[in-house]
Amino acid sequence: MGVDETSYRKGHKYITVVVNHDTGEVVWVHDGHGKSVFELFFKQLTPEQRASILFVSGDGARWIDDCIAEYVPQAQRCVDPFHVVQWSMDSLDQVRRQIWRDIRKENQKISKEIRDEGKEHLKETLKEGESNARAIKASAYALGKAPEHLTDLQQSRLELIAATQPVLYRAYRLKEELRLILKMPLEPARDCLKKWYWRASHSRIEAMKELARKIKRHTGNILNTIEHGLSNARIEATNNTIKLCIRRAYGFRNVENLIPFVMLVCSKVQIPLPNRPLGAGSTHKCA
């Protein structure tokens, strides 16, 4: 099974969605998110049904871990690879934005010296600093994309960062290494993940050190994902279908109307119709 929360209205209005990975169908939807909501799903199950759950995929939320430990301790927890890569990209972007702020601050200092103290010889330094600031500000896509998908312009920006910003480039290399580890077989991935953790935790880059601590907390779950190949791609696709349902209805003021609509579209619901045998044209599957 896979679990995720998705917003249905502005203002942090969420529903929790549980999907059966074997069938690709939504089996449970409830208003809200968090442990108090997710445990309602397990409380509805019989002991035999709980025992039949072998794998649970999701993001790195602690409330998912807590519910699994309490209600289905036999199940193996899998952290979705997309979210792991997203963690690394968020950390990399923190480094990029901090370096951009530092360069801007230095440029402002140089500009003040030129204006107040007449240090005309610093104009070339200021011009170079402003160019670097623009390049780093525009490099988010270049740093986020896989190297094999870079355009020529993005490749040139990455080469500039490699030549002028060693800290940012080191953070980029750590992000790329983690992305590739997630595609490896289990045993090589286990060894490489240990080495990656050591390099990230000793990188002297605070954002990457924090990422390393997060990866260490989820190492077992990440290895489960690599071993069994279970991801949340199916439930993310279901979330997109739910968004389309909301758009078709021009939004829902009442979540009690949304939930039955989601179950109708994204699960195998059979509706008895007059003068028609059950099952004939009454099954709706998630697109």
N, C-alpha and C positions, 0 to 999 in steps of 0.2 A: 504494500500500500504506500501511497504518497500523500503528504499533507502540506498544505500551504495556505496562506491567507491572501486575500485580494481585496482591494478597496472597491466599493460600489458607489460611494458618494464622497464629496469633498468634506473635509473636517474629520479625517481619520475614522471613517466608517468602514469597517471591515467585515467580511465573512470568512469563515474557515471552511476549506473544501478538502474532502478526503476522496482519493481516487484509487480504484483497484487497478494495479499495474497489469494484471493478467488480462483483464477485459477492456481496460481503457475507459471505464465508466465511472461517473461520480456515484459514490455510495452514501455520502452524508454531507450535508451543508448546514451550517449554523451561524447565527449572527454573532459577531465579536471574534476575538482571537485571544490566545494565551492559554495557560494551563487549565484555568477554570472552565474554559470552553471545550478544549480538546478532550479533557477527561470525561465529559458528557458522552462522547462517542464510545469510549471503552465501557462505560457503565451500562450502555444499552446492549452490549454483547454478552453472550453466554460464555462460560469458561471454555467450552469447546471451540467457540469462534475465536476467542483470544489466543488460544493455544495454536490455532492454525496460521497465525500471522508470523511469518518468518523474517521479513525484511520491511523496514520503514525508511522511506527516503524523505528528505526535506532540507531546509536550510540549516544554519547553525544555531537556531533558537534554542535556548536552554529549556523552555517549557516543553518542547518536543522530547528532549532527553529525559526530563523528569517524568513525563507520562509513560514513556517506554519503560523506564526502570521500575515504575510502580505497577503497571498493568500488563505489560508483555515483556518481561525480562528476558525471555528466550529469543526475542527478535533481534536481528542485527541492524544497527543504525547506520544508514548511509547518508553522507553529506553530499548534496548535489555538486558536481564539478563546476558548473556554471557559477555558483555562489562562491566557491573557493577562488576561482579566477577573479571574480568581482571584488573579493576582499583585497587581493593583491593589487588590482587596478586602483582601488580607492586609496590604498597606502601609497602607491606610486604617485597618484595625483596630489596627495598631501605634500610629498617631497617637492613636486614640480611647483606647486603654488607658493610654498615657502621660499624656494630659491628665487622665483619671480618677484616676490615681495622684497627679498633682500637686495636684489639687483636694482629695483625701483628706488629703494631707500638710498642706496649708494649713488644712484644717478641724481637724485634730488640733492644730496650732499655736494656732489661735484658741481651741479648747476648753481647752487648757492655760492660756492667759492668763486665761480666764474663771474657771477653777477655782482657780488659784494666786494670781492678782493681783486678782481680783474685778472684772474689766472687764465689768460687766453690759451695757454699751451694745453689746457685740459679739455679743450673742445673736441679733439679727436677721440680722447678717452670717453667723453660723454656720448659722442656719436656711436662709438662701438658698444657702449653699455646699453644704449637705447635699442640698438639693433638686436643685441642678445636678449633683451627683455621681450621684444616683439616675437622673436623666434621661439622662446620658451612658452610664451602665452599661447602661441598658435600650434604648439607641438602635442596637444592632448591626444589628438587622433593618431599621430605618428607613434606615440608611446603606447597607446592602447591596442593598436592593431598588431596582428602577427607579422613577422618580418616578410614572409612570403606574399603578403597582400598589400604591401606598401606601394604607393605611387612614387613617381620619381621625385616630386616635391617633398613628400613625407620622408623618403629615404635621405634626401639632402639635409632635412632638418635633424634627422636622427644622427647623421654623421657630424653635424655641427655640435650637437649635444655631446657626442662621444669625444670631440676634440676640446671642448671648452668647459663642460660641466661633468667632471668625473663622478661626483656624488650622485647626481641624477642618473647618469648612465649606469652606475652600479646598481641603483634601485631598479632600473629597467631590466638589467640582466637577471636580477633575482626574480622579478615577475615572470620573465620568459622561461627561466629554468623551472619554476613551479608549474607553469602551464604545460610544459613538455613532460614533467614527471607524471602528471595525471593521465597521460596517454600511454605510459609504459606498462609492461606486465608487472604482476604483483611483486616478485622478489627484487628485480632491479629498482622498482619504485620505492620499496621499503628502504633499501640502502641509500638511494639518492635523496630520499626525503630526510634522512638523518643528516647527511652531508649538507643539504640545503638549510636545515635548521641551524646548524653550527655557523654557516656563513652569514645567514640573516641575523642571527642573534649577536654576532661579533662584527656587524657591518658599521657600527657607530652612526647608524641612521635610525633615529628614534621611531619613525613610522614603520620601518621594516622590522625593527626589533619587536614592536607591538604585534605586527603581523606574525612573526615567528612564534610568539607566545600563544597566539590564537590558533595557529596551525598545530602546535604541540598539543593543545587541549583536544583537538579534533583528529589527531593522527590515526587513531583506531578506526574512526568512522570513515576517514578518507581512504584508508586501505581497504575497508569493506567495499566501498564504492568501486575502487579499482579492481578488486577481485571479482565482484559479481556484476559489474557493468550497469548498475542501477542508477538512473538519474531522474531528475524531476522534469525532464523535457515534456513528458506526457501531461503532467498537471499544469505546466506553464502554458501548453497549448489549450488546455481546458480553461484556464484563466482568460485567455484571449477570446475564447468562445463566449464566456460569461460577459466580457466587456461588450461584445457584439450584441448579446441579448439585451443588455442595458441600453445600448444605443437604439436598438429596434423599438424599445418601449419608451424612448425619450426620457429615460431615467425612471427610478422607482422611489417614491416617497416612503413606501412601507416595505421593509425588508421581508415581511411575511408574504408579500406578493412575489418578490424576487425569487425566494428559495424554491417554491413549487415550479416556477418557470425554468430555473436551472436544472432541476431534477427531470423535468419533462424533456428538455433539449439534450442534456448531457448524460442521461442514464437510460437503462432499458425499462421504461415505464409502459405498461400495457393498460390502455384505457378502454373499458367496455363501451362499445358504441351500439346503438340500436340497429337491428337487422344485419349485424355483421359479426362473424365468429371472432372470438378473442384471438388476437395475434395477427389478424388480417389488416394490414395498414395501420396498426396501432402502436408499433414499436418505433421509438425515436432514439436515435443514437447521436452521440456527440460528433459533430463534424470534424 
